[in-house]
Amino acid sequence: MTKIRPVAGGGRAVEVLPERLAGWFARFADRHDGIATTRTTPTQVVVTARDGATAEVTTSFEEFTPTGEVEGLAITALLNHATASRRLGLLLVRLGGHSIGVAVDGEVVASTTDSRQVHGRNKAGGWSQQRFARRREGQARVALQAAADDAVRVLVPRLDELDAVVLGGDRQALDALRADRRLAAVFARASNRVLDVPEPRRSVLEEAAERARAVEITVRDLNPDPEDLEDPQAPLPEDPPPEYRP
């Protein structure tokens, strides 16, 4: 399960579960000489440390409130947003399989999972390669059709109950499903974050349900502190404060 990844423009993104956010930001403040400011807009929370390091969160769901800029660490809006109860649709697709479900606060309550054989690429040339390519394209088409049919069956009837849909898997496979008009409303509800997941299985869906709750924090620093990218599953400090003001 991917928890840390590089981001464009430098820096790293780390996934932190809602109940660990206060502790993570308190430790971030301690490592960077305290917090200078916190700026909250409807779509972002940007925490700037006194040494210039930043920790930025972009909303994956509804907007942050209230907004504004203050001195010190003020993450009440972020904590309230992250810990809100949500019912999410999950659509995980790769070329050879898919797992689709509904999760409430990280727990899968409805799902379907399927896998289809799609052969890898053939390095041989000539007619053999062309026949293999046609066969592979046919297998991929059948696999993606099955994923679309299951998404229509599992997600479409429940759309009015969902707060959002979280996508995951291969972007080309997701784009192929996006072209299916039956799923237009599903993709219209999709969050802006796409989870990087392995071949979808039920266990992968369960992990994705938990990761969908997590907040992705982008950390940027001229002299990165490895501890900023510590394992978010490290033991929690006792009674982490909801606010930290140096």
Backbone as CSV, one residue per row, in Angstrom:
resi,resn,N_x,N_y,N_z,CA_x,CA_y,CA_z,C_x,C_y,C_z
1,MET,0.842,-1.182,0.000,0.000,0.000,0.000,0.880,1.235,0.000
2,THR,0.774,2.080,-1.019,1.600,3.261,-1.131,1.192,4.288,-0.085
3,LYS,2.187,4.744,0.698,1.922,5.776,1.691,2.718,7.037,1.421
4,ILE,3.842,6.906,0.727,4.709,8.041,0.432,5.050,8.007,-1.047
5,ARG,4.983,9.168,-1.699,5.315,9.219,-3.121,5.915,10.582,-3.442
6,PRO,6.804,10.644,-4.463,7.321,11.937,-4.897,6.237,12.726,-5.616
7,VAL,6.339,14.043,-5.593,5.367,14.894,-6.273,6.086,15.834,-7.234
8,ALA,5.373,16.254,-8.261,5.940,17.171,-9.249,6.345,18.467,-8.572
9,GLY,7.485,19.001,-8.988,7.960,20.258,-8.418,8.782,20.078,-7.159
10,GLY,9.041,18.829,-6.787,9.835,18.554,-5.597,8.973,18.280,-4.387
11,GLY,9.561,17.587,-3.428,8.828,17.245,-2.219,8.242,15.855,-2.289
12,ARG,7.576,15.480,-1.229,6.956,14.166,-1.117,5.563,14.309,-0.532
13,ALA,4.703,13.374,-0.895,3.356,13.332,-0.330,3.263,12.125,0.581
14,VAL,2.722,12.332,1.761,2.577,11.255,2.739,1.116,11.167,3.150
15,GLU,0.601,9.947,3.260,-0.783,9.730,3.659,-0.861,9.563,5.176
16,VAL,-1.747,10.323,5.810,-1.893,10.286,7.257,-3.372,10.094,7.590
17,LEU,-3.676,9.108,8.422,-5.056,8.873,8.812,-5.579,10.029,9.666
18,PRO,-6.869,10.301,9.615,-7.428,11.465,10.321,-7.068,11.517,11.797
19,GLU,-7.093,10.376,12.489,-6.830,10.381,13.916,-5.371,10.646,14.253
20,ARG,-4.496,10.645,13.244,-3.075,10.901,13.459,-2.638,12.300,13.010
21,LEU,-3.556,13.081,12.471,-3.179,14.377,11.910,-2.626,15.334,12.958
22,ALA,-3.298,15.465,14.089,-2.855,16.416,15.111,-1.443,16.085,15.572
23,GLY,-1.175,14.804,15.821,0.158,14.405,16.242,1.198,14.641,15.163
24,TRP,0.824,14.369,13.897,1.777,14.578,12.802,2.174,16.048,12.705
25,PHE,1.206,16.948,12.760,1.525,18.372,12.641,2.272,18.888,13.863
26,ALA,1.988,18.357,15.049,2.741,18.758,16.234,4.214,18.380,16.081
27,ARG,4.475,17.175,15.565,5.860,16.754,15.354,6.517,17.560,14.227
28,PHE,5.751,17.880,13.181,6.273,18.722,12.101,6.707,20.071,12.668
29,ALA,5.907,20.653,13.538,6.252,21.937,14.164,7.523,21.814,14.989
30,ASP,7.635,20.756,15.770,8.825,20.566,16.611,10.089,20.452,15.785
31,ARG,10.005,19.822,14.628,11.194,19.583,13.803,11.595,20.801,12.981
32,HIS,10.694,21.784,12.871,10.981,22.921,11.983,10.884,24.259,12.719
33,ASP,11.281,24.260,13.977,11.368,25.499,14.766,10.023,26.179,14.952
34,GLY,8.960,25.413,14.974,7.642,25.997,15.183,6.972,26.380,13.878
35,ILE,5.727,26.831,13.978,4.925,27.178,12.810,4.762,28.690,12.716
36,ALA,5.017,29.224,11.516,4.856,30.665,11.294,3.390,31.004,11.030
37,THR,2.791,30.350,10.029,1.408,30.675,9.665,0.669,29.428,9.191
38,THR,-0.642,29.524,9.263,-1.531,28.544,8.641,-2.510,29.304,7.767
39,ARG,-2.544,28.943,6.484,-3.472,29.600,5.551,-4.484,28.567,5.080
40,THR,-5.766,28.879,5.261,-6.842,27.981,4.866,-7.704,28.654,3.814
41,THR,-7.830,28.008,2.656,-8.733,28.454,1.599,-9.808,27.375,1.442
42,PRO,-10.810,27.594,0.619,-11.806,26.544,0.435,-11.233,25.216,-0.054
43,THR,-10.084,25.250,-0.739,-9.539,24.019,-1.321,-8.216,23.566,-0.723
44,GLN,-7.537,24.417,0.067,-6.215,24.053,0.569,-6.001,24.530,2.000
45,VAL,-5.162,23.778,2.703,-4.594,24.220,3.974,-3.087,24.167,3.811
46,VAL,-2.422,25.306,4.008,-0.975,25.377,3.861,-0.373,25.828,5.191
47,VAL,0.426,24.951,5.790,1.105,25.238,7.046,2.562,25.553,6.725
48,THR,3.024,26.739,7.105,4.391,27.169,6.827,5.178,27.243,8.125
49,ALA,6.274,26.488,8.178,7.113,26.469,9.374,8.038,27.681,9.397
50,ARG,8.615,27.952,10.566,9.513,29.108,10.707,10.776,28.961,9.880
51,ASP,11.184,27.726,9.567,12.387,27.542,8.758,12.081,27.479,7.261
52,GLY,10.817,27.726,6.878,10.446,27.755,5.467,9.815,26.490,4.934
53,ALA,9.867,25.404,5.676,9.229,24.162,5.234,7.715,24.362,5.177
54,THR,7.063,23.669,4.256,5.610,23.756,4.147,4.992,22.370,4.144
55,ALA,3.783,22.304,4.666,2.974,21.087,4.635,1.616,21.500,4.091
56,GLU,1.252,20.957,2.953,0.062,21.416,2.227,-0.927,20.269,2.032
57,VAL,-2.190,20.562,2.261,-3.263,19.589,2.052,-4.273,20.187,1.083
58,THR,-4.609,19.452,0.036,-5.653,19.849,-0.908,-6.862,18.972,-0.690
59,THR,-8.027,19.581,-0.593,-9.221,18.808,-0.290,-9.543,17.809,-1.397
60,SER,-9.943,16.626,-0.985,-10.399,15.613,-1.934,-11.917,15.548,-1.997
61,PHE,-12.572,16.239,-1.068,-14.024,16.172,-0.998,-14.604,17.590,-0.982
62,GLU,-15.428,17.911,-0.002,-16.035,19.234,0.031,-15.025,20.283,0.504
63,GLU,-15.428,21.543,0.596,-14.505,22.637,0.895,-14.163,22.701,2.386
64,PHE,-13.007,23.328,2.665,-12.616,23.612,4.043,-13.341,24.864,4.539
65,THR,-13.779,24.840,5.782,-14.352,26.019,6.439,-14.034,25.940,7.931
66,PRO,-13.792,27.107,8.571,-13.701,28.451,7.999,-12.353,28.655,7.312
67,THR,-12.214,29.759,6.594,-10.986,30.057,5.867,-10.308,31.285,6.472
68,GLY,-9.063,31.523,6.036,-8.315,32.679,6.516,-6.870,32.307,6.788
69,GLU,-6.075,33.284,7.226,-4.662,33.072,7.553,-4.392,33.594,8.948
70,VAL,-3.720,32.764,9.756,-3.415,33.127,11.140,-1.991,32.734,11.450
71,GLU,-1.452,33.301,12.546,-0.138,32.908,13.019,-0.243,31.579,13.755
72,GLY,0.822,30.806,13.668,0.859,29.536,14.366,0.109,28.444,13.624
73,LEU,-0.055,27.324,14.296,-0.719,26.168,13.715,-2.185,26.171,14.110
74,ALA,-3.059,26.268,13.122,-4.501,26.288,13.369,-5.160,25.351,12.366
75,ILE,-5.397,24.120,12.780,-5.867,23.105,11.841,-7.242,22.559,12.220
76,THR,-8.018,23.347,12.931,-9.361,22.892,13.285,-10.187,22.581,12.045
77,ALA,-10.121,23.451,11.038,-10.890,23.218,9.809,-10.467,21.913,9.148
78,LEU,-9.166,21.639,9.139,-8.658,20.404,8.531,-9.099,19.178,9.329
79,LEU,-8.993,19.254,10.652,-9.379,18.121,11.486,-10.870,17.820,11.359
80,ASN,-11.685,18.859,11.370,-13.132,18.653,11.228,-13.467,18.026,9.880
81,HIS,-12.781,18.495,8.848,-12.996,17.974,7.497,-12.579,16.514,7.418
82,ALA,-11.408,16.196,7.968,-10.852,14.850,7.846,-11.639,13.815,8.638
83,THR,-12.193,14.213,9.768,-12.867,13.250,10.636,-14.367,13.159,10.368
84,ALA,-14.866,13.891,9.387,-16.297,13.815,9.066,-16.647,12.419,8.562
85,SER,-17.824,11.937,8.923,-18.290,10.634,8.459,-18.664,10.720,6.982
86,ARG,-18.208,9.732,6.192,-18.493,9.753,4.757,-18.793,8.342,4.255
87,ARG,-19.704,8.284,3.294,-19.986,7.065,2.543,-19.392,7.268,1.150
88,LEU,-18.419,6.439,0.802,-17.665,6.628,-0.432,-17.834,5.444,-1.371
89,GLY,-17.930,5.742,-2.654,-17.832,4.712,-3.672,-16.374,4.483,-4.003
90,LEU,-16.009,3.254,-4.300,-14.634,2.899,-4.654,-14.642,2.200,-6.005
91,LEU,-13.821,2.697,-6.913,-13.735,2.124,-8.252,-12.265,1.892,-8.574
92,LEU,-11.816,0.654,-8.404,-10.420,0.282,-8.637,-10.360,-0.598,-9.881
93,VAL,-9.574,-0.175,-10.862,-9.527,-0.887,-12.136,-8.097,-0.955,-12.651
94,ARG,-7.683,-2.140,-13.017,-6.487,-2.343,-13.814,-6.893,-3.219,-14.988
95,LEU,-5.992,-3.414,-15.924,-6.378,-4.065,-17.165,-6.922,-5.476,-16.950
96,GLY,-6.367,-6.191,-15.963,-6.780,-7.567,-15.782,-7.770,-7.802,-14.661
97,GLY,-8.288,-6.753,-14.051,-9.223,-6.979,-12.966,-9.772,-5.689,-12.405
98,HIS,-10.778,-5.824,-11.565,-11.382,-4.654,-10.948,-11.990,-5.039,-9.604
99,SER,-12.100,-4.065,-8.731,-12.776,-4.241,-7.455,-13.548,-2.956,-7.185
100,ILE,-14.830,-3.092,-6.924,-15.742,-1.954,-6.833,-16.559,-2.104,-5.561
101,GLY,-16.744,-1.014,-4.849,-17.504,-1.151,-3.615,-17.951,0.162,-3.038
102,VAL,-18.580,0.045,-1.886,-19.030,1.188,-1.099,-18.453,1.024,0.296
103,ALA,-17.881,2.095,0.835,-17.286,2.044,2.167,-17.851,3.171,3.026
104,VAL,-18.091,2.860,4.280,-18.551,3.856,5.254,-17.467,3.997,6.312
105,ASP,-16.849,5.180,6.361,-15.794,5.462,7.340,-14.706,4.395,7.330
106,GLY,-14.320,3.976,6.135,-13.216,3.036,5.983,-13.589,1.572,5.984
107,GLU,-14.859,1.249,6.182,-15.297,-0.143,6.206,-16.138,-0.451,4.976
108,VAL,-15.758,-1.494,4.229,-16.469,-1.878,3.019,-17.798,-2.530,3.410
109,VAL,-18.891,-1.995,2.852,-20.224,-2.523,3.179,-20.894,-3.179,1.972
110,ALA,-20.368,-2.974,0.772,-20.876,-3.630,-0.440,-19.733,-3.673,-1.437
111,SER,-19.623,-4.781,-2.177,-18.482,-4.861,-3.102,-18.679,-5.964,-4.124
112,THR,-17.887,-5.872,-5.179,-17.747,-6.956,-6.145,-16.334,-6.886,-6.698
113,THR,-15.743,-8.044,-6.944,-14.377,-8.128,-7.443,-14.324,-9.181,-8.544
114,ASP,-13.576,-8.906,-9.605,-13.471,-9.850,-10.707,-12.099,-9.693,-11.353
115,SER,-11.616,-10.760,-11.947,-10.349,-10.713,-12.680,-10.546,-11.400,-14.020
116,ARG,-9.865,-10.874,-15.019,-9.930,-11.437,-16.377,-8.515,-11.572,-16.917
117,GLN,-8.294,-12.627,-17.679,-6.965,-12.838,-18.251,-6.729,-11.879,-19.409
118,VAL,-5.647,-11.132,-19.293,-5.193,-10.276,-20.396,-3.708,-10.550,-20.562
119,HIS,-3.321,-11.158,-21.668,-1.925,-11.531,-21.893,-1.042,-10.304,-22.014
120,GLY,0.225,-10.499,-21.625,1.204,-9.435,-21.794,1.565,-9.250,-23.254
121,ARG,2.468,-8.312,-23.481,2.846,-8.012,-24.867,3.748,-9.106,-25.426
122,ASN,3.587,-9.375,-26.733,4.382,-10.378,-27.424,5.534,-9.681,-28.155
123,LYS,6.766,-10.164,-27.923,7.927,-9.542,-28.552,8.198,-10.084,-29.956
124,ALA,7.499,-11.121,-30.348,7.705,-11.672,-31.689,7.177,-10.701,-32.738
125,GLY,7.688,-10.814,-33.960,7.263,-9.907,-35.016,6.336,-10.586,-36.012
126,GLY,5.997,-9.852,-37.073,5.225,-10.412,-38.164,3.777,-10.666,-37.810
127,TRP,3.188,-11.630,-38.586,1.767,-11.934,-38.396,1.471,-12.445,-37.000
128,SER,2.428,-13.183,-36.415,2.206,-13.720,-35.072,1.975,-12.595,-34.070
129,GLN,2.790,-11.561,-34.187,2.630,-10.429,-33.279,1.291,-9.734,-33.491
130,GLN,0.884,-9.578,-34.729,-0.382,-8.899,-35.010,-1.572,-9.703,-34.480
131,ARG,-1.512,-11.045,-34.655,-2.592,-11.885,-34.120,-2.639,-11.806,-32.600
132,PHE,-1.456,-11.816,-31.996,-1.395,-11.727,-30.530,-1.958,-10.391,-30.055
133,ALA,-1.606,-9.311,-30.767,-2.091,-7.987,-30.384,-3.609,-7.912,-30.471
134,ARG,-4.172,-8.485,-31.539,-5.631,-8.475,-31.671,-6.283,-9.274,-30.552
135,ARG,-5.665,-10.393,-30.202,-6.207,-11.223,-29.118,-6.141,-10.456,-27.795
136,ARG,-5.026,-9.808,-27.563,-4.864,-9.052,-26.320,-5.871,-7.914,-26.240
137,GLU,-6.061,-7.206,-27.351,-7.033,-6.111,-27.376,-8.440,-6.621,-27.078
138,GLY,-8.743,-7.788,-27.619,-10.053,-8.366,-27.344,-10.220,-8.724,-25.879
139,GLN,-9.166,-9.284,-25.276,-9.232,-9.635,-23.861,-9.382,-8.380,-23.000
140,ALA,-8.651,-7.336,-23.349,-8.739,-6.088,-22.587,-10.133,-5.484,-22.704
141,ARG,-10.689,-5.543,-23.895,-12.026,-4.992,-24.108,-13.063,-5.725,-23.265
142,VAL,-12.954,-7.046,-23.198,-13.880,-7.842,-22.393,-13.712,-7.512,-20.908
143,ALA,-12.457,-7.377,-20.444,-12.188,-7.079,-19.039,-12.750,-5.720,-18.650
144,LEU,-12.557,-4.719,-19.504,-13.043,-3.374,-19.190,-14.565,-3.299,-19.277
145,GLN,-15.143,-4.067,-20.181,-16.604,-4.114,-20.258,-17.188,-4.707,-18.976
146,ALA,-16.525,-5.755,-18.455,-16.991,-6.357,-17.204,-16.881,-5.363,-16.051
147,ALA,-15.795,-4.587,-16.032,-15.629,-3.578,-14.978,-16.713,-2.519,-15.070
148,ALA,-17.004,-2.069,-16.290,-18.046,-1.061,-16.473,-19.404,-1.592,-16.040
149,ASP,-19.708,-2.834,-16.420,-21.000,-3.421,-16.053,-21.150,-3.518,-14.539
150,ASP,-20.071,-3.921,-13.854,-20.140,-4.031,-12.399,-20.259,-2.664,-11.734
151,ALA,-19.577,-1.663,-12.299,-19.691,-0.312,-11.749,-21.115,0.211,-11.886
152,VAL,-21.731,-0.074,-13.018,-23.129,0.329,-13.217,-24.018,-0.366,-12.198
153,ARG,-23.761,-1.627,-11.946,-24.617,-2.405,-11.035,-24.430,-2.002,-9.571
154,VAL,-23.158,-1.753,-9.165,-22.876,-1.514,-7.757,-22.976,-0.034,-7.378
155,LEU,-22.459,0.852,-8.219,-22.352,2.260,-7.840,-23.520,3.124,-8.301
156,VAL,-23.950,2.940,-9.528,-24.977,3.843,-10.073,-26.249,3.869,-9.222
157,PRO,-26.796,2.736,-8.778,-28.019,2.803,-7.974,-27.821,3.473,-6.615
158,ARG,-26.557,3.577,-6.159,-26.271,4.127,-4.833,-25.714,5.546,-4.881
159,LEU,-25.636,6.155,-6.043,-24.980,7.450,-6.171,-25.577,8.505,-5.250
160,ASP,-26.881,8.518,-5.092,-27.516,9.526,-4.244,-27.117,9.380,-2.778
161,GLU,-26.618,8.200,-2.391,-26.215,7.960,-1.011,-24.747,8.299,-0.771
162,LEU,-23.978,8.481,-1.848,-22.530,8.645,-1.721,-22.120,10.098,-1.562
163,ASP,-21.105,10.324,-0.724,-20.522,11.661,-0.605,-19.544,11.928,-1.738
164,ALA,-18.916,10.879,-2.267,-17.966,11.014,-3.376,-17.598,9.622,-3.852
165,VAL,-16.880,9.581,-4.969,-16.326,8.338,-5.499,-14.813,8.480,-5.542
166,VAL,-14.108,7.476,-5.052,-12.649,7.478,-5.059,-12.178,6.461,-6.091
167,LEU,-11.312,6.907,-6.988,-10.793,6.065,-8.062,-9.431,5.499,-7.692
168,GLY,-9.082,4.389,-8.336,-7.768,3.816,-8.117,-7.397,2.867,-9.236
169,GLY,-6.081,2.674,-9.416,-5.626,1.722,-10.420,-4.919,2.379,-11.578
170,ASP,-5.118,1.810,-12.758,-4.451,2.255,-13.978,-5.253,3.372,-14.640
171,ARG,-4.617,4.494,-14.899,-5.334,5.652,-15.437,-5.879,5.395,-16.836
172,GLN,-5.170,4.615,-17.648,-5.687,4.309,-18.985,-6.954,3.468,-18.894
173,ALA,-6.965,2.516,-17.969,-8.164,1.704,-17.780,-9.319,2.573,-17.276
174,LEU,-9.021,3.489,-16.353,-10.055,4.387,-15.851,-10.580,5.296,-16.966
175,ASP,-9.676,5.762,-17.825,-10.113,6.611,-18.943,-11.024,5.846,-19.892
176,ALA,-10.741,4.549,-20.070,-11.609,3.735,-20.928,-13.009,3.643,-20.326
177,LEU,-13.100,3.490,-19.024,-14.414,3.447,-18.370,-15.095,4.810,-18.420
178,ARG,-14.301,5.853,-18.354,-14.849,7.207,-18.389,-15.617,7.458,-19.685
179,ALA,-15.241,6.756,-20.732,-15.911,6.936,-22.020,-17.279,6.256,-22.067
180,ASP,-17.580,5.423,-21.083,-18.878,4.742,-21.030,-19.924,5.715,-20.493
181,ARG,-20.911,6.037,-21.300,-21.898,7.046,-20.915,-22.688,6.646,-19.683
182,ARG,-22.810,5.350,-19.454,-23.557,4.899,-18.275,-22.883,5.321,-16.977
183,LEU,-21.576,5.602,-17.042,-20.807,5.932,-15.844,-20.521,7.428,-15.725
184,ALA,-21.161,8.235,-16.545,-20.903,9.675,-16.512,-21.154,10.250,-15.123
185,ALA,-22.239,9.855,-14.489,-22.562,10.387,-13.162,-21.580,9.895,-12.106
186,VAL,-21.035,8.687,-12.289,-20.046,8.154,-11.353,-18.781,8.998,-11.400
187,PHE,-18.286,9.257,-12.604,-17.056,10.040,-12.729,-17.280,11.504,-12.378
188,ALA,-18.492,11.982,-12.512,-18.794,13.351,-12.100,-18.658,13.508,-10.588
189,ARG,-18.815,12.418,-9.842,-18.704,12.462,-8.379,-17.304,12.088,-7.895
190,ALA,-16.379,11.814,-8.821,-15.047,11.339,-8.443,-14.224,12.453,-7.806
191,SER,-13.487,12.107,-6.753,-12.569,13.054,-6.127,-11.358,13.247,-7.036
192,ASN,-10.548,14.268,-6.724,-9.403,14.581,-7.588,-8.186,13.707,-7.309
193,ARG,-8.301,12.764,-6.412,-7.178,11.912,-6.049,-7.394,10.512,-6.611
194,VAL,-6.352,9.961,-7.246,-6.415,8.604,-7.788,-5.415,7.748,-7.022
195,LEU,-5.904,6.712,-6.363,-5.040,5.849,-5.562,-4.222,4.929,-6.451
196,ASP,-2.945,4.802,-6.124,-2.072,3.849,-6.815,-2.233,2.505,-6.111
197,VAL,-2.828,1.540,-6.788,-3.101,0.245,-6.164,-2.591,-0.874,-7.054
198,PRO,-2.253,-2.033,-6.475,-1.874,-3.211,-7.279,-3.110,-3.842,-7.903
199,GLU,-2.939,-5.029,-8.452,-4.056,-5.732,-9.072,-5.222,-5.820,-8.083
200,PRO,-6.384,-5.279,-8.446,-7.487,-5.211,-7.483,-7.952,-6.581,-7.002
201,ARG,-7.989,-6.727,-5.701,-8.540,-7.882,-5.015,-9.388,-7.350,-3.860
202,ARG,-10.116,-8.222,-3.203,-10.926,-7.767,-2.071,-10.047,-7.125,-0.998
203,SER,-8.877,-7.711,-0.717,-7.987,-7.135,0.289,-7.491,-5.757,-0.138
204,VAL,-7.257,-5.586,-1.434,-6.825,-4.287,-1.947,-7.949,-3.268,-1.795
205,LEU,-9.181,-3.701,-2.033,-10.327,-2.808,-1.853,-10.440,-2.360,-0.402
206,GLU,-10.227,-3.280,0.537,-10.307,-2.926,1.950,-9.221,-1.923,2.331
207,GLU,-8.018,-2.103,1.804,-6.949,-1.138,2.056,-7.294,0.218,1.443
208,ALA,-7.853,0.194,0.232,-8.226,1.440,-0.435,-9.315,2.182,0.347
209,ALA,-10.235,1.440,0.954,-11.284,2.063,1.756,-10.687,2.840,2.918
210,GLU,-9.647,2.280,3.528,-8.978,2.965,4.630,-8.146,4.136,4.109
211,ARG,-7.441,3.928,2.996,-6.618,4.997,2.434,-7.459,6.168,1.950
212,ALA,-8.684,5.886,1.516,-9.561,6.963,1.056,-9.876,7.938,2.176
213,ARG,-9.822,7.474,3.424,-10.026,8.347,4.576,-8.810,9.220,4.844
214,ALA,-7.626,8.718,4.450,-6.381,9.381,4.808,-6.251,10.739,4.127
215,VAL,-5.523,11.614,4.793,-5.223,12.943,4.247,-3.832,12.895,3.631
216,GLU,-3.704,13.349,2.411,-2.402,13.374,1.746,-1.765,14.741,1.976
217,ILE,-0.612,14.729,2.644,0.109,15.958,2.972,1.342,16.051,2.086
218,THR,1.481,17.159,1.375,2.654,17.395,0.544,3.650,18.232,1.333
219,VAL,4.834,17.679,1.562,5.869,18.337,2.355,6.971,18.821,1.417
220,ARG,7.305,20.101,1.550,8.394,20.671,0.744,9.358,21.406,1.665
221,ASP,10.659,21.171,1.428,11.694,21.766,2.264,12.994,21.748,1.494
222,LEU,13.788,22.833,1.584,15.077,22.863,0.909,16.022,21.816,1.485
223,ASN,15.879,21.537,2.767,16.684,20.514,3.428,15.740,19.536,4.105
224,PRO,15.207,18.583,3.330,14.171,17.691,3.859,14.606,16.947,5.113
225,ASP,13.704,16.877,6.052,13.897,16.088,7.259,13.235,14.734,7.030
226,PRO,14.011,13.634,7.048,13.413,12.322,6.795,12.245,12.018,7.725
227,GLU,12.232,12.603,8.910,11.164,12.301,9.850,9.825,12.897,9.406
228,ASP,9.861,13.879,8.487,8.608,14.412,7.967,7.861,13.351,7.175
229,LEU,8.589,12.345,6.710,7.985,11.283,5.914,7.956,9.979,6.704
230,GLU,7.913,10.119,8.028,7.881,8.947,8.885,6.642,8.105,8.610
231,ASP,6.710,6.865,9.008,5.571,5.966,8.842,4.370,6.531,9.588
232,PRO,3.277,6.850,8.867,2.107,7.400,9.546,1.479,6.430,10.536
233,GLN,1.917,5.168,10.557,1.375,4.217,11.506,2.238,4.099,12.756
234,ALA,3.185,5.049,12.922,3.974,5.057,14.144,3.055,5.291,15.339
235,PRO,3.475,4.862,16.539,2.607,5.017,17.708,2.184,6.463,17.902
236,LEU,0.950,6.640,18.292,0.415,7.973,18.524,0.920,8.529,19.844
237,PRO,1.211,9.835,19.898,1.501,10.451,21.188,0.227,10.488,22.024
238,GLU,0.407,10.548,23.335,-0.761,10.598,24.193,-1.463,11.945,24.047
239,ASP,-2.770,11.893,23.883,-3.608,13.098,23.814,-3.025,14.170,22.916
240,PRO,-2.848,13.916,21.623,-2.280,14.945,20.738,-3.176,16.167,20.709
241,PRO,-2.579,17.364,20.794,-3.393,18.582,20.857,-4.034,18.874,19.520
242,PRO,-5.274,19.355,19.499,-5.922,19.717,18.236,-5.316,20.952,17.614
243,GLU,-4.669,21.782,18.391,-4.022,22.995,17.885,-2.632,23.057,18.480
244,TYR,-1.707,23.669,17.766,-0.371,23.886,18.301,0.041,25.299,17.968
245,ARG,0.399,26.057,18.974,0.864,27.427,18.758,2.189,27.603,19.501
246,PRO,3.296,27.802,18.735,4.603,27.927,19.394,4.681,29.187,20.249
